[in-house]
Amino acid sequence: MDNLKHRLSNLGGFAKENLPPVTVSDLTSSVRRKLTLSSRRKTQPIDDEEAGDIIPPESHAGGGHSTCTTSPSQLQLRVSPALQSFLARHHILGLSESITDLLAKPHIIVPPAVLSRDHPLPSYFVSSSHNTYLIAHQLFGQSSASPYLHTLQAGSRCVEIDVWDNADDLDEPKVTHGYTLVSNIPFREVCGIILRALLLEEEEEKGEEGGEEEGKSAPTAPAAPVLISLENHCAERGQEALVRIMKEVWGGRLVDEPVTVEGHVEQDQHVPLKELGSKIVVIVEHHLANESNSSSSDSSSSSDSSSEDEEEKREKRQRKASKKTPDSKLIIPELASLGVYGQSVKPIDSSWYSTTSYQLKDGPHHHLINISETSLSRLLSAGHGASIARHNARHLMRVYPKGTRISSKNLKQLPFWALGAQVCALNWQTFDASMQVNEAMFAGTGGYVLKPAWLRSNTAMEGLSDQEFREAVARSRRKKRLRLVVAGATDVPVPSGRDGDKELKPYLTCTLLHPGVPFGELQMSKRKTEVFRRHKLTALIGGLTGAVAREDETGVGDPVWNETLEWEEYEDDELVFLRMFIKSDDSFSSNPVLCVASVRLLYVEAVKGEWRFVRMLDLKGRETKCSLLVKFEVEEI
């Protein structure tokens, strides 16, 4: 901590030399605020349902792999006597079925259509990481190659590499977060660990060929490519080194020319995802003419002077400062040629969404719109959602966090998924709300999820005006009702450092998330159970007599609620999620989150009406010994 404070004290001078002057005071004060909040979190339980804790290396949560290393039956999860009584009294188990059998049943089953790899790349959502190399903080954290291994093993299929010239050796570029106090690592080392992650995946797949593993939530997803979002800050010599290193380390895994399908080369059209196998696909920057002199479409024509606009302006000034070396804006042909199926563009006008062809003016053949959450939200608010969704049915889009998210907080990706944005880049440092939803989206999928039909290119939507497209999308939605029947939980975790005299008062609170009206704002509706309290006299009698626990005689760590939470009506567009938290009713102002779980409702369709145990995670994304017994009831109305 003393070393960190020393580095922080020097931040002002460092920023004055390296950042645009307007950002210095904001940067320093913001870092101090975040540091104070971070240190405070270490001594206080987290009660904010949007927050999470730092993800440790042993956690595989965030990209759909939270339960990839163990299964409930292997850990021999306990089911409380009270829940065993509940199961018996309600005749839930079949004649030949045991509690272990029920524990082994998955609470989600991913539809086979979602796992299809027959569609072109723009037809998929991709589990994606932002500033992958960073550990913890965006301004004074540490760069490391290890997060690439961890993130890919946790289910990410798109990682980011920021590369800069290395003054000590121009032939070995470095990876770092420019104009910050972040340390750096060799680009070659990052390439090596990405290759290692792919090799480990292949070894695991070979080990699973002998048969299906017990407790899997879905069939094993097919092999899928890794996308590399390459942010280049190197001059010509450094770029030559990048190309050389990628070819040396990745060899034949690197996609360096169009894929040949059935005897012909797919250059102008995206190939089916399955044709890319487990190769490495590089997304290379493409700079448009007059880019630096134009007001990017990232900044709308609105004269709105909100705080987000100011944040965006600061971010652009920093980006321009990072490109102050003229050569760094010129992408050499050897590097540009590696952007076979993705060339990242920060557009200078609205042609990419305002024309009927949805083709970027003077843009590359496979452009990817690289846009910040602030800019995309502003375009959404201005009513361009339908046009952007139609663009994203044909072309790629990457959404990255606004520059002020220096503490590694995340953007809310659901409204952007509802626009068909394939790559929503998240900070994987903390298991916050967005990472929990990401875990639910990509559970059991291998990191690629086929988008709903209305967000993919299809003939039924061709030729429609934006208004007609909106109406067609609205008609495709179905009004549904959700009932969550909650039996109870076993082994609710007690927060470390909690006062032993403070009794848990557990309750379940659930939030339904969905985009709402087509191309609208995020909708959230919450329901919760009553607080479970163990009657002290009952507890005393049970302890003295050793009587078998009934549903009203269980400990507070094994609550039984036996309640039904109902959402009377919502519009199902296949992008509906349910977040579940077990919390303790400690006080009016602070009710700590004890454990969490999230599901995409599309994945519970196959098990609706059946009782299932849901494995709960802690706020670091690790499996706990806690399981929640519930039944999902979904019906069309």
N, C-alpha and C positions, 0 to 999 in steps of 0.2 A: 504493500500500500504506500509506503514512503517513496518507493521508486516511482510509483504511478503519480503521486502528487508532484514529485519533482518534474516529471515529464509534462504534467498538466501546467505547471507554473511557467514552463518554457513555450507553451502553445501559442501565446499571444505573439511573441517575437517570431516564431516559426511562421505563423499565419501571415504576419505583415510582409514577410519576404516572399511568400509563395502563393497567397490567395488574393483575390480582388479585395480592396480595402473595405468595401461595404459589408463583407461577411465576417470580419475579424471579431468585433464585439459580440455579434450574435453567436458566432461559433464558440467562443470562449465561455460565455455565460450559459449557453445551452449544455455544453459538456459538463460544466460544474453542476448544473441542475440534475443532469442524468446520473452523474457520479453520486450525488447525494441520495437520489432515489434508489440507486443500485445498492448502496451500502445499507440503506434503511430496510430494503427487502430481505436482507440476510437475517434480520432479527424479527421480522414480522411475517405472519402467515399471509398468503395471497388470497384476497377475497374478491378481487376483480375478475369477473368471468371472461374478460377479454385478454387477460394477462396469462403468462406462463413462466416457467422457470428455465434456466439454462439447460440445454440438452447435453447430457454427458455422452462420452463415446460408446458406452454399453447400451444406450437406447437406440432403437431402430425405428422410432416413430417419426411421422411427418409425411412420408411418401407412400404409405400403404403397407409397410412391412413391420408394424409394431409387434405382431405376434409371429414373426418369421422364424424365431429361434426356438421357441418352446410351444407346447400345446397345453391346454388346461389339464388333460389327463396325465401328462408327463409330470406336471408339477403337483399332481394329486391335490387339487384344490378341495378345500373343506366346504361342505354345505351345512349350514347351521341346523341344529335339531328343530328349531322353529320352522325353517323352510322345508325340512324333511316332512314335518307334520303337515305343512301346507300342501305339499305335493301329494301326500297320502289322502288327505281329506277331500281334495278336489279331483282325485283319480286322474292325475296328469300323466303318470308313467304307464306305459303299456304292460301287458302281462309278463312279457319276457324282457322288459327294459329296466335297466338299473340307473341310478343317479349318475354313475360314471358315463353311461351311454348318452345321457342328456347333456352332460358337461361337454362331451366331445362333439356335439352337433354344432355347426357354425350358425352364428346369428345373422350372417349375410350370405347370399349366394349371388355372385356377379353373373348377370345374364350372358350367355355365350356371344350374343351379338356385340356386346360392349368390348369383348376381347378380340373381335375380328381385326385382322391386319390387311384386309383386302382393299382398303380405301386409301386415297392419297393423303400425304402428310397434313395438309390443312384441315382435314376432317377429324383431327384428334386434339384433345386436351393433353398437355404434356406436363408431368410433374417436374417442377423447375426450381432451381436455386439461384439466388442473387448473391454476388460477392462471395462465392463459395469458399474462397481461400481464407476468409476471415474467421478468427475465433473471438467471439463476444462482440466488442464495440467496433463501430464503423470508423471511428476517428483515431483511436489509440489502442486498438486491439492488435493481436499478433497474427501475422500471415503464416499459414502452414499448409503443407500438402495433404496432411491427414484428413481434413474435412472432405476432400474429394472422395476418398475411399469410404468414409462414413456416410456421406450424402448419397452416393451411388448405391451403397448397400442398403440404405433406408428407402430406396425406391425412386430417387430422382433420375430423370433421363435427360435433363438439360442443365449444364453447369456453366458458370461464367469464369472467364480468365481475363484479368486486366494485365496486359503486358506492356513493359516499359524498357527503354534502353538501359543497359547496365554500364555505367561509366567505367567500371573496373574491367569489364570484358564485353565489348560490343557484340561479340559472337555468341554470347550466352545471355539473352534477355532475362529480365526478372519479372516476377508477379508481385504486385502490391496495389494498395489503394492510394493513388497519387495525391499529393498535396495534403497529406495527413501525417500522423505520427506512427502509422502502421509499418511494421517491419516488412521485409521482402524475402522471397524464396526464388530459386531458379525455375525458369519455365520448363526446362528439361525434366526436373524432378516432378513437376505437376503432370506432365505428359506420361511419365513413367508410372505414377500411382493410378492414373486413369486406366492405363493398360492393365495394371495389376488387378483392379476392380473387375474388369471384364473377364480376365482369366479365372478369378475366383468364382465368378458367376457360372462359368462353364463347368468348373469342377463340381459345384453344387448341383447343377442340372444333371450331370452324369451320375451323381450319387442318388438322385431321385428317380432315375429311369426304371429302377427295379419294381416300383409300385407306388400307389398313391399313399401319401402320408395321412395318418389319422388326424382329424380336426382341421383339415384345410377348408378355407372359406370358398374356394372356387378352383376349377382346373388350373393347372400351371399355365400362366400367360406365356404366349410365344415370345421368342427373342425379339428384342427391339433395339433400335440404334440409340447411341448417345449423341445428343446435340451439344456442340461447343459454342457458346456465345463468346466470341473472341473480340475483346475491346482493345484495339491496337493503339498504342501511343509511341510506337517505334518509328524511327526514320528508315531510310532504304536499307541500310546494312542490317539493322535489327530485324526488319521484315524478312530479308533473305535468310537470316538465322532461324526465324520462326518456321519458315517453310521447310528448311533443311532438318530441323529437329523433329517436327511432326512426322516427316516421312521416315526419318531414321528410327524413331521410337515406335510409331504406330504401324509402319509398314503397310501391308495389304488391308488392314482394317480401315485405313483412312480412305474416305470417298474423295478421290481427286479427279474423277471424270464421271460423266453421266452413266447411269446404270443401263445395261442392255437388257431389254425384256422381249422375249420371244423373237429374237433376231433383229430388233430395231432399237435404236438409241432413244431413250426418253430424255430429251433436253428441254423442250418447251413446256411439257406437262410434268407435274409431280408424279413420281412413280408410286405404285402401291407400297404401303409401309413394309409389307412382308419382304419386298425385294431388297430392302436395306439391311435386313437381318440384324446382327449385332455390331454393325460397322460404326465408325465415328464420322459424324457429319458436322462440318465446320460452318458456322455462320460468320461471314466476313463483312465488315463494314463497307458500305458503298457511299461515297460522298457525291452529292449532286452539285451541278454547276451553280455558282452563286449561293451555295449553302450558307456560308458565314455572313453574307450580306443581307440575307432575307429574314423576314420574321417568320419563323417556323410555324407550321400549322399546329404545332404543339401549343402555341400561344394563340388563343382564339382572337377574333376581331373585336371581341367585346372590350369595352373600356372599363370593365370591372376591376377595381383596385383592392380586391380582398386580400387577406393575409396569404392565401394559397397562391395568388398571382405573384405576390412578392417573393414567396419561397421559390416559385418557378423561375423568376428572373434571376435570383441569386444562383440557382442551379445552372442556368444557361451561362451566366458569367463565368462560373467555375469551369464549365465544360469548354468554353472558348479559351480560358487560360490554359487548360490542359492541352490544347491544340496550338499553342503559340509557336511551336516549332513547325515551320511550313511543311517540311518533309513528312511530318507525321500524318498530314491530311491526305497525302498522295499514297494510295494503295498500289504497290507494285503489281504488275500483271501476274507474277508467279503466285502471290498471295491471293489476289482477287479470283484466280481460277479455282481456288479451293472452295469458294462459296458456290458450289454446284447447285445446291437446292435451298440456299438461304443467303441473301445479301441484305444486310441490315441497313435501313435508311431512316434518317430523321427528316421527314418530309418538309418541303418549303412552301407547299400550297395544299389545297383541299382536293386535288384531282383524284387522289386515291379512294375517296369515298363519295365524291360529288358527281362523277361521270358514270354513265351506264355500263362502261366496260370495267369500272373499278380497277383500272390500271394506272399506276403512278406515272405522271407525265415525265418523259425522259428517264424513266427508272430502269433498273436491271430486269432481267427475264424472270427471276424468282425473288421478288422483293419481300422483305419482312419489315413491317412498320414497327419501329422501336420507339415507344412512346411512354411518358411517365403517367402514373396514376392520376396526377393533378390535371394534366392536359386532357386525358381521355374522359375523366369525370366531367370536365367542362364541356367537351363536345357532346357528351351524353345529355347533360342538362340543357344544352342548346337544341336538342331535338334531332340529333344526327344518328341516334342509335340504330335505326333500321338500316340506314345506308352503310354504317360501319359493319353491322352484322352480315350484310350481303357481301361486302368486301372480304370479310374474314372467312366466308364460305369458300373462297377461291385462293386467298393469299394468307400468309402467316402474319401474326402480330405478337409482339413481345411487350408486356407491360411491366415496368420496373418501378420500385418504390420512389417516392419523392425524396429529394436530397436531404430534407430535414429529419428523416428517420435515422438519425445517427446512433440511436440506442438499440438498433436491430429490431424495432417494432415493424409490423407488417401491414401491407395494404390489405383491403378487403376484396378478395378476388371474385366473389360470387357475382356481383353485377357485371364484371368483365367477362366471366365465363358466359353469362347470358348474352353477351355480344359476340360470342364465338372466339374470343381471344385465346389462342392456343397455349401461349407461354406466359403465365403470370408468375414472375420471378419473386420468390419469397426468401427472406432471411431465415436460414435454418438454425440460427443460434439459440432461439427460445421456442418452447412448445406453447405458443400462444393460440388464440382463437383461430387465426387463419391457418396455422399449421395443423390444428385439430381437424378443421374442415378439409384440408388437403389430404390428411390421413384417411378420412372417410371417402373422399372421391376416388383415391387411387388404391384403396384396399383390394388386394388380390388381383391387380391388373397388370403389373409389370411396368407401371409408369406411363402407359398410354391408354386413354379412354376415348372410345368413339363418341363424337358429339351427337346430341339429339338430331333427328332428321331435319328439323327446321333450321338448324344452324349449319347444315352441310349443303353443298351445291347440288341442286336437284331440278329437274325439268319443271316440276309443278310450280316452282317459285320464279322461273324465268319470265321476263317480260312484264312483271308486275310493277306498278308504281310503289313508292315507299308506303303510301297509305294502304294500298291493296295488300302489300306484304304484311304490314302490321295486323290487318284484319284476318289474313290467312293464318298467321301465327296464333292470334287470339282464339280462333276457331279450333286450332289443333290442341289446345289445352283442355284438360278435364278437371272438373270440380270434384274434389275428394274430401273425405272426412278421415281423420286419424284418431284412433283411440290407442293409448298406451296403457295396457293393464300392468300395473306394477305390484309384484308380490313382495319382494324385499331383497336384501343384500346380505352377504356374509363377509366378515373380516374387513369392515370399513377401516381404512388406515387412519392412524392417529398421527397428526403432524409432529415432527421431531421438535423437541423443546417445549411442547405444550405442558402447561401446568397440570400436574397429576390430579389436583383437586377439582379441576374444571371438567365436568362430565360432558361427553359428546351429546349433542341433540341433533341427530342426523335427519335430513330431509332430502328429497330428490327434486331438483328443479330442471326443467327441460325447455329449450328454446327451439322453435321451428323457424328455419331460415329458408327463404325463397325469393327470387327476383321480383315477384309481384307482377304488375302489368308488364306487357312486353316492353323491354328496353327501359325499364323504370328503375327506381331505387330499391335497395335491399329492404325486404320486409322481415320483421321479426315478431313472433308472438310467444309468450312465455306461460307455462303452467307449472305448478308445483304441488307436491304432496303435503300432508300435514307433518309436523315435526314429530319424530318418534321419541317418546320418553318412557323409560322403564319405570314402572311403579316400584318405589322403594320397599314397600311391605312385601310385595310379590317376590322381589329379588331376595329379601331376607329369608322368607319361608323356603324358597327353592334352594337356597344355599345351605340351610340347616337340614332339610329332609333329603336332598339329593334327588328330588322329583324330576321326572322327564319334562323338558321344556315344552310348553304349548306356545301358540303364536303370540299370546299376550304375556309370556313369561321369559322373553329372550333378553340378552344383554344389548346395550346400546350400540355395540359394534356389529351386531347381527340384527338390524331392524327389519320388522315386517310391517309394511304399510297396507297392502291389500287395497289399493285404490286404483281408479281409472282416471287418467288425464286425457282430456278430449279437446281436439281442435276441430270445431264444427264444420269449417269450410276453408279450403285453400285451393289455389290453382296449381295443378301438377303439370310442370313442363320438363320433368325428368331432372330438374336441378333443385330438388328440395332436400334439405338436410335437417337432422334432428341432433342437437347437442344436449348431452345429459351430464349433470353434475350432482354429486353427493356433497352436500355442504352441512355445516353445523350451525345451528341457530344460537350463536354465542351472545350476540348483542344486537341492538337496533342498528348500529352503524357498521358492524363488521361481522360477516359470516364467512369464515374461511372455506375455500374449496378443498375438499379432501381427495377427490378422484374424479376422473372425467371419461367420457366416451362419446363418439360421434358416429352417425351412420347416414349414408345416402339412402333415402327411402326407396329408390328404385331397386336397391340391393336386398331389401327385406320382403319384396313382393312374393318371392318363392317360399318364404317361411311365415307369411302372415297367418294369424290365427293359431300359431303354434308357440308353445312356451320355449324360450331360449335363455341361456345364461350369457350375459354380455360381460366380457372381461374388461375391467376398468383399468385405466392408466393413471399414473400420478402426473403432476404438472411438469415433470422432466421428460415425459413421454415413455416412461418405463412401465412394464407390466407390474401390477400389484397382485396380491393374493385375493383381492376383492372381486366378487362376481355379483352381478345384478340379474335377478330373475324377472323377465318381462315377457309380454306377449304384444306383438304389433297387430293391430286390426286396421286395415286400410280398405275403404270402400268408396266406390264412385257414387256421386249423388246427382 
